[in-house]
């Protein structure tokens, strides 16, 4: 590992511990050349998830893209970004746990809706309006009545 400060190629590991998610190891290192300390992460290499879009095109799953959609749905709502990051990580992990290599955008949307309903009902309706392609006020009303009934 090259030192980010001096470029020296030898170091010693001072401390190793798993990250909170358990899918990476955090290593605290000390350069044997300049004695500066730095942190590295060793991550589990996973095969990419492929998303099958509604038009049958395929693209790799991008957690950042999903997080951005959640941020839009939760704009001006009392939902912390850490909660949204946790939702994205949980959804991605669930697909890996189920050994799924290809997932449909519908499967992703359903899982997001399930989680958003628990976190914030307004964000849920906002996300649903785009995901389910609400075309008029009646569709919004039906979805809101459905939420009230489930309470």
Secondary structure, 3 states (H helix, E strand, C coil): CCCCCCCCCCEEEEEEEECCCCCEEEEEEEECCCCCEEEEEEECCCCCCEEECCCCCEEECCHHHHHHHHHHHCCCCCCCHHHHHHHHHHHHHHHHHCCCCEEEHHHHHHHHHHHHHHHCHHHHHHHHHHHCCCCCHHHHHHHHHHHHHHC
